[in-house]
Amino acid sequence: MQRALSPCTAHTAGAGRATILRAALDMAAVSFVLAHNHPSGDPTPTGEDHAMTHELRHLSHELNVPLQAHVIVTPSGRYAAVME
């Protein structure tokens, strides 16, 4: 099952940590994968991508619904894993 949490543009941030975790809990997930886009075309993870992944990984384990992967995709189909 998948759920889009927040539309993003080049000038707006996506869903916050609480929104992401609430969605996983609402869906009774046993784990989840997070994916988001980089409209710039560069899938390289930013400092914020790494920080969010680190925090979500910790919080999701505390809630017993672990983050399994975080992937960044681009309009051209390029992608990068923030964590594996």
C-alpha positions, 0 to 999 in steps of 0.5 A: 500500500502506498500513500502520498503525504504531501505535494512538494515543489522546488520551493516547499518542504514535504511532509514532516516527521510526525505526518510520516510516522502518523501515516505509517501507524494509521496504515497499521504498517509493520515497517515502511519505505520513504521516497521523495523527489528532488525536482532539480534532477540531482538525487544526491541526499542533502544534509536535511535528507540525512538528518531526517532519515536519522531521526525517522529511523530512531523514532520509527524503531521506538514506535515498532514500525521501522523505516526500512529505506529512504529513496530520492527520485528525480523526474528523469528516473535517477535515484539515490538511497539515503539509507540502505 
